[in-house]
Structures are given as structure tokens and as C-alpha cells.
Amino acid sequence: MVFEAANRASADSEAVSKSTLRRISAVELVAPRAADSWTHTRAGEPRGYIDADRLQELWIHTGTACNLACPFCLEGSHPGDGRIPGMKLSDVKPFIHEALDMGVAQFSFTGGEPFVIRDFVNILDYTSQHRPCFVLTNATDPLLKRKRQVLPLLDNPYPIHFRVSLDFPDQARHDKDRGDGSFAKALEGIRWLHQQGFKVSIARQTDSDEVPAEVEASFGAIFRDWGIPEDLAFTAFPDLGAPGSEDGSPEITENCMDKYPTKEARAHFMCTYTRMLVKKNDQVRVYACTLVDDDPEYDLGGTLRESMEERVMLRHHRCFSCYRFGASCSAPA
């Protein structure tokens, strides 16, 4: 919530039938709800906030371009999307070394689809020379076309974990939004990654009335048919809304944070231990976490050290997921 083999790969990966490419409304929150909305709720109460503890994980947003056009995408991604431009190795190198100096434990990647970005394999190669890496991917054509580039990364000093989006244990339901054939392509990607020796887990969607064990057992039966281990870890996500949207979540006040009175109690909030690099025009900026890049207020500066000194107000509606559920975009244990 990355890797492209040749200049033609981006064009090839965009060759999805027009019937499946529904343009997604992706906007940024450029106007505050009130003059003091960063620090106060609509009712005028002081907002809850987080002060960073340490930089444990650095996310790198590779760009919002994707080979798919899923209507539920929290980034509003689709082929050719440029809301967030693609990253290059030269963009991120200074931040990688700054993060290493600060003791970062992991580099993580999201998009769009990271494998669509021309320089992604080079970025992943460079970061996995220094720390373990975690990649969110749909594991379809952009990955499958770059197998020969990805395979040598197994020999790097640090491991790479891929989390693959597989929405439901139902091919028709999955393909309805992601496009015909995408379910089988994702399973092909999962199987290939596992067979080569990469760690793989699954990101799925949730239904309000689901029984998680039954859903994951249904996935297990599909995996068995495809020769994939049945015990892959799952991370289940609710609908987080399109960029710039509001879902009516309650606003988090300073008093609400009494639920988490200590530094240890607040440790599950991603903004205590993560930051994300986001390219804006030709500049790389540091944002608070992976879920708030549609709101410029969460731009915390031009360096990681600067960003860690900034107080993060829990204004975004997605902050409520962290508050209530302990949501995390990071790898499962």
C-alpha cells in the first residue's frame, strides 16, 4: 500500500483491456477544513498527536503508476498515473545513508506497482546490500517480466520479503476489480517467488461479516492446488478510501490518547517508528507514514532527522485505523 526489465515493459504492463481500466479520482487535500484544523478538531478540541521515538523502518514510495486500475486503490493508481512520480536510485541514495546512520532496521517499498518503475530493481539491489527489504506488489506482469533481474537479488547480503495483493479467495471477485486473468497471474508470481526462495506473504481485503479462519482456509485450498504453501502469513486490510476522501471516522482528540498513556502503549502507531519518502515534482520529501501522502500537512521536511523532530497530528481519517485496530503496513511477524 517496482521492477521493470526494459523500456517496453511499462507499455506492455499497461496493455489491460479498456473495460477494466476505470479511472480513479485521485485528489490531494489542499485546503484545510479550518484555519486550525491541523491542531484542533471540527469541535475545537485539541487533536491527538504522536512524537516520534526512533527510525526503525523507512518506506520508499516508488510512484503511483501501476499496471492495474483498481477502483478501491488507496493511492488512486492506474497506468501512467503521475500523482507521485517514479523514484530513481539517485533520488533515494542520500536518504538511504541517512537512515543507516540513524539505525534503520528495514527498507520497505510501496506504489502504485513498484515493478513498473524502471529503476526499481536497482533501488532494491542497493538497499538489500544494507538492510532487509519488504516489497508490496501485485506480482503480475511487471514482476513476471523481470524475473531475470529479480533472481540475482537472492545473493545479496539481506533478504527480501514480498507481500502480494490477493484480495479474495474467489477468482471472479478478485478479477472484477483487478482485471481478467490477474488472479491467476498473481498466483503464478507467488509460486515463482516462493520456489526461488524469497519470503512471501499475502495482503487481502476484509468483509465485515467474515470469519477470518474460514477465509484463510479457502485461500489455503487454492494455494494447495497451485503448489504454494498453505501457511503463508496474511495481512487483512479494510477499505481505506481513495486519496482525498473522507470516511466519517471519528476524530482523535488529545483526551482519546489517554487510551495509550505511555510510549510503549503508542508504539503500534506507524508514525512513531516509520517515515516514507515521497517524490513531489523533482524533490523527495519525507512524509509521516504510508497512508497520508494525499495531505501536504504530513510533509515533515527534506531530511529524515528533520522529520523525526516534527509532531504528527492524528488528523487524517486513516489515523483512526491505527488508533482503533493497531493497523500497520509493515511485514507480519
C-alpha positions as CSV (number, residue, x, y, z in Angstrom):
1,M,0.0,0.0,0.0
2,V,8.5,-1.8,-8.7
3,F,10.7,-3.6,-11.1
4,E,10.8,-3.2,-14.9
5,A,13.1,-5.1,-17.2
6,A,13.1,-2.9,-20.3
7,N,11.9,0.3,-21.7
8,R,9.0,-1.6,-23.3
9,A,7.9,-3.2,-20.1
10,S,5.9,-0.2,-18.8
11,A,3.9,0.0,-22.1
12,D,3.4,-3.8,-22.1
13,S,2.1,-3.8,-18.5
14,E,-0.4,-1.1,-19.4
15,A,-2.0,-3.3,-22.1
16,V,-5.0,-4.1,-20.0
17,S,-8.5,-4.1,-21.6
18,K,-10.1,-0.7,-21.5
19,S,-13.2,-2.2,-19.8
20,T,-11.1,-2.9,-16.7
21,L,-9.3,0.5,-16.6
22,R,-11.7,2.6,-14.7
23,R,-10.1,6.0,-14.0
24,I,-9.9,6.7,-10.3
25,S,-10.5,10.1,-8.8
26,A,-7.3,10.9,-7.0
27,V,-7.1,14.3,-5.4
28,E,-5.0,15.9,-2.7
29,L,-6.3,17.6,0.4
30,V,-5.0,21.1,-0.4
31,A,-7.4,23.1,1.7
32,P,-7.7,22.7,5.4
33,R,-11.1,22.2,6.9
34,A,-10.5,25.2,9.2
35,A,-7.7,27.5,9.9
36,D,-6.5,25.5,12.9
37,S,-7.6,22.0,11.6
38,W,-4.0,20.6,11.9
39,T,-4.1,21.1,15.7
40,H,-7.8,21.1,16.5
41,T,-10.9,19.0,15.6
42,R,-14.0,20.4,14.0
43,A,-15.4,20.8,17.5
44,G,-12.4,22.8,18.6
45,E,-10.8,20.2,20.8
46,P,-7.0,19.7,20.7
47,R,-6.1,16.8,18.4
48,G,-4.3,13.7,19.5
49,Y,-0.7,13.5,18.4
50,I,2.4,11.3,18.2
51,D,6.0,12.3,18.9
52,A,8.5,10.0,17.0
53,D,10.6,7.6,19.0
54,R,13.2,6.2,16.6
55,L,13.5,5.5,12.9
56,Q,13.1,1.7,12.6
57,E,11.6,1.4,9.1
58,L,12.0,3.6,6.0
59,W,9.3,3.3,3.4
60,I,10.0,4.4,-0.2
61,H,7.1,5.3,-2.4
62,T,8.2,4.3,-5.8
63,G,5.4,6.3,-7.6
64,T,1.7,5.9,-8.3
65,A,2.0,4.4,-11.8
66,C,0.5,0.8,-11.9
67,N,-0.3,-1.8,-14.5
68,L,-3.8,-2.1,-12.9
69,A,-6.6,0.3,-12.1
70,C,-8.3,-1.0,-9.0
71,P,-11.3,1.3,-8.0
72,F,-10.6,0.7,-4.3
73,C,-6.9,1.7,-4.6
74,L,-5.9,3.9,-1.6
75,E,-3.3,5.6,-3.9
76,G,-5.7,6.1,-6.8
77,S,-3.1,4.4,-9.0
78,H,-3.5,3.3,-12.6
79,P,-1.4,3.0,-15.8
80,G,0.5,6.2,-16.4
81,D,-0.6,7.9,-13.2
82,G,1.7,10.7,-12.2
83,R,0.3,12.0,-8.9
84,I,3.5,10.8,-7.3
85,P,6.4,10.5,-9.9
86,G,8.6,7.4,-10.1
87,M,11.7,7.2,-7.9
88,K,15.2,6.8,-9.2
89,L,18.2,5.4,-7.3
90,S,19.8,8.8,-7.3
91,D,16.7,10.2,-5.6
92,V,16.9,7.9,-2.6
93,K,20.6,7.2,-2.1
94,P,21.2,10.2,0.3
95,F,18.2,9.1,2.4
96,I,19.3,5.5,2.5
97,H,22.6,6.5,4.0
98,E,21.0,9.0,6.4
99,A,18.6,6.2,7.5
100,L,21.6,3.8,8.0
101,D,23.3,6.4,10.2
102,M,20.1,6.6,12.2
103,G,20.0,2.9,12.8
104,V,17.2,1.9,10.4
105,A,16.3,-1.8,10.6
106,Q,14.4,-2.2,7.3
107,F,13.6,-0.6,4.0
108,S,10.1,-1.1,2.6
109,F,8.5,-0.2,-0.7
110,T,5.1,0.6,-2.0
111,G,3.4,2.1,-5.0
112,G,1.5,2.0,-7.4
113,E,3.2,-1.1,-8.6
114,P,6.9,-0.9,-7.8
115,F,7.9,-3.2,-10.6
116,V,6.5,-0.7,-13.2
117,I,9.3,1.8,-12.2
118,R,12.3,1.4,-14.4
119,D,14.9,1.9,-11.7
120,F,13.2,-0.1,-9.0
121,V,15.4,-3.2,-9.3
122,N,18.5,-1.0,-9.0
123,I,17.0,0.6,-5.8
124,L,16.1,-2.8,-4.4
125,D,19.5,-4.2,-5.2
126,Y,21.2,-1.2,-3.4
127,T,19.0,-1.3,-0.3
128,S,19.3,-5.1,0.1
129,Q,23.0,-4.7,0.3
130,H,22.5,-2.8,3.5
131,R,19.3,-4.0,5.3
132,P,16.4,-6.4,4.9
133,C,13.7,-5.2,2.5
134,F,9.9,-5.5,2.2
135,V,8.1,-5.0,-1.1
136,L,4.4,-4.6,-1.7
137,T,3.5,-5.9,-5.2
138,N,0.6,-7.4,-7.2
139,A,3.1,-10.0,-8.6
140,T,1.6,-9.9,-12.1
141,D,3.2,-8.9,-15.4
142,P,5.6,-6.2,-14.2
143,L,7.2,-8.7,-11.8
144,L,7.0,-11.8,-14.1
145,K,8.7,-9.9,-16.9
146,R,11.6,-9.1,-14.8
147,K,12.4,-12.5,-13.3
148,R,16.0,-12.5,-14.6
149,Q,16.6,-9.2,-12.9
150,V,15.0,-10.2,-9.6
151,L,16.5,-13.6,-9.2
152,P,20.1,-12.4,-8.5
153,L,18.9,-10.4,-5.6
154,L,18.7,-13.7,-3.6
155,D,22.5,-13.5,-3.4
156,N,22.5,-10.1,-1.7
157,P,23.5,-9.9,2.0
158,Y,20.0,-9.2,3.3
159,P,16.7,-10.9,2.5
160,I,13.8,-9.5,0.5
161,H,10.2,-10.2,1.6
162,F,7.4,-9.8,-0.9
163,R,3.8,-9.2,0.2
164,V,1.4,-9.9,-2.7
165,S,-2.1,-8.5,-3.1
166,L,-4.7,-11.3,-3.4
167,D,-7.9,-9.7,-2.5
168,F,-10.3,-12.6,-2.0
169,P,-10.2,-16.4,-2.4
170,D,-12.6,-16.1,-5.3
171,Q,-11.2,-15.6,-8.8
172,A,-14.2,-13.8,-10.2
173,R,-14.5,-11.4,-7.3
174,H,-10.7,-10.6,-7.5
175,D,-10.7,-10.1,-11.2
176,K,-13.8,-8.0,-11.2
177,D,-11.7,-5.0,-10.0
178,R,-8.2,-6.0,-10.9
179,G,-8.9,-7.3,-14.5
180,D,-9.4,-10.6,-16.2
181,G,-6.6,-13.0,-15.5
182,S,-5.0,-11.1,-12.7
183,F,-5.9,-13.7,-10.1
184,A,-4.0,-16.4,-11.9
185,K,-1.1,-14.1,-12.7
186,A,-0.7,-13.2,-9.0
187,L,-0.7,-16.9,-8.1
188,E,1.9,-17.5,-10.7
189,G,4.0,-14.7,-9.2
190,I,3.5,-16.0,-5.7
191,R,4.6,-19.6,-6.7
192,W,7.6,-18.3,-8.6
193,L,8.8,-16.1,-5.7
194,H,8.4,-18.9,-3.2
195,Q,10.1,-21.5,-5.5
196,Q,13.1,-19.3,-5.9
197,G,13.5,-18.9,-2.1
198,F,12.0,-15.5,-1.4
199,K,9.8,-15.0,1.6
200,V,6.2,-14.3,0.6
201,S,3.1,-13.2,2.4
202,I,-0.4,-12.1,1.3
203,A,-2.3,-8.9,1.6
204,R,-6.1,-9.5,1.4
205,Q,-9.3,-7.4,1.8
206,T,-11.8,-7.9,4.6
207,D,-15.6,-8.3,4.7
208,S,-17.5,-7.0,7.7
209,D,-19.2,-10.4,8.4
210,E,-16.2,-12.6,7.6
211,V,-14.8,-15.4,9.7
212,P,-11.0,-14.9,9.2
213,A,-10.1,-18.5,9.7
214,E,-12.6,-19.6,7.1
215,V,-11.4,-17.1,4.6
216,E,-7.8,-18.1,5.0
217,A,-8.7,-21.8,4.8
218,S,-10.3,-21.0,1.4
219,F,-7.0,-19.4,0.3
220,G,-5.2,-22.5,1.6
221,A,-7.2,-24.8,-0.7
222,I,-6.3,-22.6,-3.7
223,F,-2.6,-22.5,-2.7
224,R,-2.6,-26.3,-2.4
225,D,-3.9,-26.6,-6.0
226,W,-1.1,-24.2,-7.2
227,G,1.7,-25.9,-5.3
228,I,2.0,-23.0,-2.9
229,P,2.5,-23.4,0.9
230,E,-0.8,-23.2,2.7
231,D,0.6,-21.5,5.7
232,L,1.6,-18.2,4.2
233,A,1.1,-15.2,6.5
234,F,-1.9,-12.9,5.8
235,T,-2.4,-9.2,6.5
236,A,-6.1,-8.2,6.2
237,F,-6.9,-4.6,5.3
238,P,-10.2,-2.7,5.4
239,D,-11.2,-0.3,2.7
240,L,-9.0,2.8,3.3
241,G,-10.7,5.0,0.7
242,A,-9.3,6.8,-2.4
243,P,-6.9,9.8,-2.0
244,G,-8.5,12.9,-0.7
245,S,-11.6,11.0,0.5
246,E,-13.2,11.1,4.0
247,D,-14.9,8.0,5.5
248,G,-16.5,9.7,8.5
249,S,-14.1,8.2,11.0
250,P,-14.2,9.8,14.5
251,E,-11.6,12.5,15.1
252,I,-8.9,11.6,17.6
253,T,-8.6,14.1,20.4
254,E,-5.9,14.6,23.0
255,N,-8.2,13.1,25.5
256,C,-8.6,10.0,23.3
257,M,-4.9,9.4,23.6
258,D,-5.4,8.5,27.3
259,K,-6.1,5.1,26.0
260,Y,-2.4,4.9,25.2
261,P,-0.7,6.7,28.1
262,T,2.9,5.5,27.7
263,K,5.5,5.5,24.9
264,E,5.3,1.7,24.9
265,A,1.5,1.8,24.5
266,R,1.8,4.1,21.5
267,A,4.5,2.0,19.8
268,H,2.0,0.4,17.4
269,F,1.4,3.8,15.6
270,M,3.5,3.7,12.5
271,C,4.4,7.4,12.8
272,T,6.4,6.6,16.0
273,Y,8.9,4.4,14.1
274,T,8.5,4.9,10.3
275,R,8.8,7.6,7.7
276,M,8.1,7.5,3.9
277,L,9.9,9.1,1.1
278,V,7.6,10.7,-1.5
279,K,8.7,12.4,-4.7
280,K,6.9,15.7,-5.3
281,N,7.8,17.1,-8.7
282,D,11.6,16.9,-8.7
283,Q,12.1,16.9,-4.9
284,V,12.0,14.0,-2.4
285,R,10.1,14.8,0.8
286,V,9.6,12.9,4.0
287,Y,6.1,12.1,5.0
288,A,4.8,10.7,8.3
289,C,3.7,7.3,7.1
290,T,2.4,5.2,4.2
291,L,-1.2,6.3,4.4
292,V,-1.2,10.1,4.4
293,D,0.6,11.2,1.2
294,D,-2.6,12.8,-0.1
295,D,-2.4,15.5,2.6
296,P,0.5,18.0,2.3
297,E,0.3,18.8,6.0
298,Y,2.1,15.4,6.6
299,D,5.2,16.6,4.7
300,L,7.6,16.7,7.6
301,G,10.6,18.0,5.8
302,G,13.5,17.4,3.5
303,T,15.6,15.2,5.7
304,L,14.9,12.2,7.9
305,R,16.4,13.8,11.0
306,E,14.2,16.9,10.5
307,S,11.1,14.8,10.1
308,M,11.7,12.9,13.3
309,E,11.6,16.2,15.3
310,E,8.1,17.1,14.0
311,R,5.0,16.3,16.0
312,V,2.5,14.3,14.0
313,M,-1.1,15.3,14.5
314,L,-3.6,12.5,14.1
315,R,-5.9,14.4,11.6
316,H,-6.1,12.0,8.7
317,H,-9.1,9.7,8.7
318,R,-6.8,6.7,8.2
319,C,-5.1,7.5,11.5
320,F,-8.2,6.1,13.2
321,S,-7.3,2.6,11.8
322,C,-4.0,2.8,13.7
323,Y,-5.8,4.1,16.8
324,R,-8.6,1.5,16.9
325,F,-7.1,-1.6,15.3
326,G,-3.3,-1.2,15.6
327,A,-3.1,-1.2,11.8
328,S,0.3,-1.5,10.3
329,C,1.5,-1.6,6.7
330,S,4.7,-3.4,7.8
331,A,5.5,-7.1,7.4
332,P,3.7,-9.6,9.6
333,A,5.8,-11.3,12.3
